[in-house]
């Protein structure tokens, strides 16, 4: 392996360590405890080196937000390929979002500016909500093929229902109540799916 490849691999590893450490600190102490200085302390690098990877905490949070939406997008594509029925696809997508939020609350918090994980960037949202080649938009379109405008409106409503419900649950309910909240959420999803057919 050449020097350039080794440097690039090291750069990728350090970047990954920074993100991983930020999430670990947030899971343990909350996002307000996360700072470039604290991460540098944990991974034993100087803060100036970390600033070479992320010029600010906001840029670090933006990378984590993108990681969350990218992961979900890949899950949605798998679901679309695995299930043929759009009703089943949407129910599985809703369940995937719920499971992701429960397993990765610190990432979900960054995705939606919850619990002190404020990220100013809106760029990732426009990318995540873009309807071009969007599997969830296509699933809704298969159930409601009247017009692109109606599908887009319904897609926005889907976002509000799924991500909104989980965000409100995360900020208002204790963790032990999530099991009960999940059944309420999935019932709401099933009613929504029926309403658009």
LORO-290081 format. One record per residue (C-alpha): residue in three letters; x negated, z negated, y negated. Coordinates in pm, whole numbers, plus 32768, in hexadecimal, padded with zeros to 4 digits. Layout:
REM LORO-290081
atom rest = ALA | east = X | up = Z | north = Y
...
//
This chain:
REM LORO-290081
atom rest = UNK | east = 8000 | up = 8000 | north = 8000
atom rest = UNK | east = 7F78 | up = 8061 | north = 7EAA
atom rest = UNK | east = 7F4C | up = 7F84 | north = 7D78
atom rest = UNK | east = 807A | up = 801C | north = 7CC8
atom rest = UNK | east = 815F | up = 7FDD | north = 7DF3
atom rest = UNK | east = 80DC | up = 7E79 | north = 7E18
atom rest = UNK | east = 8117 | up = 7E32 | north = 7CA6
atom rest = UNK | east = 8277 | up = 7EC1 | north = 7CB9
atom rest = UNK | east = 82C4 | up = 7DF3 | north = 7DEE
atom rest = UNK | east = 8242 | up = 7CB8 | north = 7D44
atom rest = UNK | east = 8311 | up = 7D09 | north = 7C0D
atom rest = UNK | east = 844B | up = 7D34 | north = 7CE1
atom rest = UNK | east = 8403 | up = 7BEE | north = 7D98
atom rest = UNK | east = 83CD | up = 7B26 | north = 7C56
atom rest = UNK | east = 850B | up = 7BB7 | north = 7BBF
atom rest = UNK | east = 85CB | up = 7B59 | north = 7CF9
atom rest = UNK | east = 8535 | up = 79F8 | north = 7CF2
atom rest = UNK | east = 85A0 | up = 79CA | north = 7B88
atom rest = UNK | east = 8708 | up = 7A2E | north = 7BD5
atom rest = UNK | east = 8713 | up = 795D | north = 7D12
atom rest = UNK | east = 868A | up = 782B | north = 7C5F
atom rest = UNK | east = 877F | up = 7851 | north = 7B3E
atom rest = UNK | east = 88A1 | up = 7856 | north = 7C36
atom rest = UNK | east = 8818 | up = 7728 | north = 7CF2
atom rest = UNK | east = 87F5 | up = 765C | north = 7BB1
atom rest = UNK | east = 8956 | up = 76C3 | north = 7B47
atom rest = UNK | east = 89EA | up = 7667 | north = 7C98
atom rest = UNK | east = 8945 | up = 7511 | north = 7C85
atom rest = UNK | east = 895E | up = 74B9 | north = 7B13
atom rest = UNK | east = 8A3D | up = 75BF | north = 7A6D
atom rest = UNK | east = 89E7 | up = 76EC | north = 7995
atom rest = UNK | east = 899D | up = 761C | north = 7860
atom rest = UNK | east = 886E | up = 758F | north = 791B
atom rest = UNK | east = 87E0 | up = 76EC | north = 7952
atom rest = UNK | east = 86D0 | up = 775B | north = 7862
atom rest = UNK | east = 85A3 | up = 7840 | north = 787A
atom rest = UNK | east = 84C5 | up = 770B | north = 7852
atom rest = UNK | east = 8573 | up = 7652 | north = 7970
atom rest = UNK | east = 855B | up = 7781 | north = 7A56
atom rest = UNK | east = 83EA | up = 77A9 | north = 79FE
atom rest = UNK | east = 83B2 | up = 763C | north = 7A58
atom rest = UNK | east = 8459 | up = 7663 | north = 7BAB
atom rest = UNK | east = 83A7 | up = 77A4 | north = 7C12
atom rest = UNK | east = 825F | up = 7736 | north = 7B71
atom rest = UNK | east = 8234 | up = 7854 | north = 7A7C
atom rest = UNK | east = 8207 | up = 7839 | north = 7907
atom rest = UNK | east = 833B | up = 7889 | north = 7830
atom rest = UNK | east = 828D | up = 79B5 | north = 778A
atom rest = UNK | east = 8269 | up = 7A59 | north = 78E1
atom rest = UNK | east = 83DF | up = 7A2D | north = 7922
atom rest = UNK | east = 842E | up = 7ACA | north = 77D0
atom rest = UNK | east = 837F | up = 7C04 | north = 784E
atom rest = UNK | east = 849A | up = 7C20 | north = 794E
atom rest = UNK | east = 85BE | up = 7BA2 | north = 787C
atom rest = UNK | east = 859B | up = 7B99 | north = 7703
atom rest = UNK | east = 86AA | up = 7A8D | north = 76EB
atom rest = UNK | east = 8797 | up = 79B9 | north = 77B9
atom rest = UNK | east = 88A9 | up = 7AAF | north = 775B
atom rest = UNK | east = 87E9 | up = 7BCE | north = 7800
atom rest = UNK | east = 87B8 | up = 7AF8 | north = 7936
atom rest = UNK | east = 892D | up = 7AAC | north = 7945
atom rest = UNK | east = 897C | up = 7C1B | north = 7912
atom rest = UNK | east = 88A7 | up = 7C6E | north = 7A45
atom rest = UNK | east = 895F | up = 7B64 | north = 7B10
atom rest = UNK | east = 8AB0 | up = 7BE7 | north = 7A97
atom rest = UNK | east = 8A4E | up = 7D47 | north = 7B01
atom rest = UNK | east = 89DA | up = 7CC7 | north = 7C53
atom rest = UNK | east = 8B31 | up = 7C24 | north = 7C8B
atom rest = UNK | east = 8BF9 | up = 7D5A | north = 7C32
atom rest = UNK | east = 8B0F | up = 7E3C | north = 7CF8
atom rest = UNK | east = 8B38 | up = 7D61 | north = 7E2C
atom rest = UNK | east = 8CB3 | up = 7D68 | north = 7E10
atom rest = UNK | east = 8CB4 | up = 7EE0 | north = 7DD7
atom rest = UNK | east = 8BF3 | up = 7F10 | north = 7F1C
atom rest = UNK | east = 8CEE | up = 7E2F | north = 7FD0
atom rest = UNK | east = 8E10 | up = 7EFC | north = 7F42
atom rest = UNK | east = 8D72 | up = 803D | north = 7FBF
atom rest = UNK | east = 8D4A | up = 7FA8 | north = 811D
atom rest = UNK | east = 8EB6 | up = 7F3A | north = 811B
atom rest = UNK | east = 8F28 | up = 8093 | north = 80A9
atom rest = UNK | east = 8E64 | up = 8133 | north = 81C4
atom rest = UNK | east = 8ED9 | up = 803B | north = 82CA
atom rest = UNK | east = 9051 | up = 802D | north = 8286
atom rest = UNK | east = 912D | up = 8160 | north = 825A
atom rest = UNK | east = 9262 | up = 80B2 | north = 81CF
atom rest = UNK | east = 9246 | up = 8076 | north = 8053
atom rest = UNK | east = 9321 | up = 7F3E | north = 8067
atom rest = UNK | east = 9231 | up = 7EA6 | north = 8165
atom rest = UNK | east = 9107 | up = 7F1D | north = 8098
atom rest = UNK | east = 9183 | up = 7E6C | north = 7F5F
atom rest = UNK | east = 91D0 | up = 7D2B | north = 801E
atom rest = UNK | east = 9071 | up = 7D35 | north = 80B1
atom rest = UNK | east = 8FDA | up = 7D76 | north = 7F59
atom rest = UNK | east = 9093 | up = 7C49 | north = 7ECD
atom rest = UNK | east = 9015 | up = 7B73 | north = 7FED
atom rest = UNK | east = 8EB1 | up = 7BF3 | north = 7FB9
atom rest = UNK | east = 8EBE | up = 7B90 | north = 7E48
atom rest = UNK | east = 8F3E | up = 7A35 | north = 7EA5
atom rest = UNK | east = 8E35 | up = 7A04 | north = 7FB3
atom rest = UNK | east = 8D21 | up = 7A75 | north = 7ECA
atom rest = UNK | east = 8D8E | up = 7985 | north = 7DB6
atom rest = UNK | east = 8DA2 | up = 785F | north = 7EA7
atom rest = UNK | east = 8C4E | up = 78A8 | north = 7F47
atom rest = UNK | east = 8B9E | up = 7906 | north = 7E00
atom rest = UNK | east = 8C48 | up = 783D | north = 7CED
atom rest = UNK | east = 8B12 | up = 7844 | north = 7C10
atom rest = UNK | east = 8B0F | up = 79C3 | north = 7C13
atom rest = UNK | east = 8C88 | up = 79D9 | north = 7BDA
atom rest = UNK | east = 8C5F | up = 78ED | north = 7AB0
atom rest = UNK | east = 8B65 | up = 79DD | north = 7A13
atom rest = UNK | east = 8C45 | up = 7B06 | north = 7A5E
atom rest = UNK | east = 8D5C | up = 7A6B | north = 798C
atom rest = UNK | east = 8CAA | up = 7982 | north = 7894
atom rest = UNK | east = 8D23 | up = 7846 | north = 7943
atom rest = UNK | east = 8C8E | up = 76E9 | north = 7948
atom rest = UNK | east = 8B84 | up = 7721 | north = 783F
atom rest = UNK | east = 8B0A | up = 786A | north = 78D4
atom rest = UNK | east = 8B42 | up = 7929 | north = 7792
atom rest = UNK | east = 8AB4 | up = 7A88 | north = 778C
atom rest = UNK | east = 8AEF | up = 7B59 | north = 7655
atom rest = UNK | east = 8AC6 | up = 7CAC | north = 76FE
atom rest = UNK | east = 8C03 | up = 7D75 | north = 7743
atom rest = UNK | east = 8B48 | up = 7EA0 | north = 77D6
atom rest = UNK | east = 8B79 | up = 7E31 | north = 793E
atom rest = UNK | east = 8CF3 | up = 7E10 | north = 790E
atom rest = UNK | east = 8D18 | up = 7F77 | north = 7899
atom rest = UNK | east = 8C4C | up = 7FE8 | north = 79C5
atom rest = UNK | east = 8D15 | up = 7F10 | north = 7ABB
atom rest = UNK | east = 8E67 | up = 7F7B | north = 7A2F
atom rest = UNK | east = 8E11 | up = 80EC | north = 7A18
atom rest = UNK | east = 8F19 | up = 81A9 | north = 7ADE
atom rest = UNK | east = 8E36 | up = 82CC | north = 7B3E
atom rest = UNK | east = 8DF6 | up = 82B9 | north = 7CB6
atom rest = UNK | east = 8E7E | up = 8154 | north = 7CB3
atom rest = UNK | east = 8EFA | up = 80F7 | north = 7E10
atom rest = UNK | east = 8FFC | up = 7FF9 | north = 7D96
atom rest = UNK | east = 908B | up = 80EF | north = 7C97
atom rest = UNK | east = 90A5 | up = 81EF | north = 7DB3
atom rest = UNK | east = 9156 | up = 80F3 | north = 7E96
atom rest = UNK | east = 9254 | up = 80AE | north = 7D84
atom rest = UNK | east = 9273 | up = 8224 | north = 7D46
atom rest = UNK | east = 92CE | up = 8258 | north = 7EB5
atom rest = UNK | east = 93EF | up = 8163 | north = 7E8B
atom rest = UNK | east = 9456 | up = 81D8 | north = 7D33
atom rest = UNK | east = 9402 | up = 8348 | north = 7D14
atom rest = UNK | east = 94E8 | up = 838C | north = 7BEB
atom rest = UNK | east = 93DE | up = 83BA | north = 7AE0
atom rest = UNK | east = 927D | up = 8357 | north = 7A8F
atom rest = UNK | east = 92F5 | up = 8290 | north = 7962
atom rest = UNK | east = 93E6 | up = 81C0 | north = 7A38
atom rest = UNK | east = 92D6 | up = 8185 | north = 7B3A
atom rest = UNK | east = 91E1 | up = 8117 | north = 7A2D
atom rest = UNK | east = 92E1 | up = 8024 | north = 799B
atom rest = UNK | east = 9322 | up = 7F97 | north = 7AF6
atom rest = UNK | east = 91AB | up = 7F7E | north = 7B34
atom rest = UNK | east = 9188 | up = 7EAC | north = 79F8
atom rest = UNK | east = 92A7 | up = 7DCF | north = 7A6F
atom rest = UNK | east = 91EF | up = 7DAD | north = 7BBE
atom rest = UNK | east = 90BB | up = 7D31 | north = 7B07
atom rest = UNK | east = 918B | up = 7C32 | north = 7A49
atom rest = UNK | east = 9233 | up = 7BB4 | north = 7B85
atom rest = UNK | east = 9103 | up = 7B9A | north = 7C69
atom rest = UNK | east = 8FE8 | up = 7B38 | north = 7B83
atom rest = UNK | east = 90CC | up = 7A79 | north = 7A95
atom rest = UNK | east = 9167 | up = 79A6 | north = 7BA6
atom rest = UNK | east = 9014 | up = 794A | north = 7C37
atom rest = UNK | east = 8F7D | up = 78FF | north = 7ADF
atom rest = UNK | east = 909D | up = 7818 | north = 7A85
atom rest = UNK | east = 908A | up = 776E | north = 7BDA
atom rest = UNK | east = 8F13 | up = 7738 | north = 7BB8
atom rest = UNK | east = 8F31 | up = 769E | north = 7A5F
atom rest = UNK | east = 9065 | up = 75C5 | north = 7A9A
atom rest = UNK | east = 9063 | up = 755A | north = 7C08
atom rest = UNK | east = 8F77 | up = 747E | north = 7CCE
atom rest = UNK | east = 8EBE | up = 752C | north = 7DEC
atom rest = UNK | east = 8F8F | up = 747E | north = 7EF7
atom rest = UNK | east = 90CA | up = 7523 | north = 7E6B
atom rest = UNK | east = 9041 | up = 7684 | north = 7EA3
atom rest = UNK | east = 90D0 | up = 769C | north = 8004
atom rest = UNK | east = 9231 | up = 7667 | north = 7F84
atom rest = UNK | east = 91F4 | up = 774A | north = 7E58
atom rest = UNK | east = 917F | up = 7863 | north = 7F3F
atom rest = UNK | east = 92D4 | up = 787F | north = 7FE6
atom rest = UNK | east = 9382 | up = 7888 | north = 7E90
atom rest = UNK | east = 928D | up = 7995 | north = 7E20
atom rest = UNK | east = 92BD | up = 7A6F | north = 7F55
atom rest = UNK | east = 9437 | up = 7A4C | north = 7F3D
atom rest = UNK | east = 9424 | up = 7AC6 | north = 7DD4
atom rest = UNK | east = 934A | up = 7BE9 | north = 7E44
atom rest = UNK | east = 9445 | up = 7C4C | north = 7F53
atom rest = UNK | east = 9564 | up = 7C43 | north = 7E57
atom rest = UNK | east = 9497 | up = 7D15 | north = 7D64
atom rest = UNK | east = 9449 | up = 7E1A | north = 7E6F
atom rest = UNK | east = 95BA | up = 7E33 | north = 7ECF
atom rest = UNK | east = 961C | up = 7E59 | north = 7D61
atom rest = UNK | east = 9544 | up = 7F90 | north = 7D30
atom rest = UNK | east = 95BC | up = 8051 | north = 7E60
//
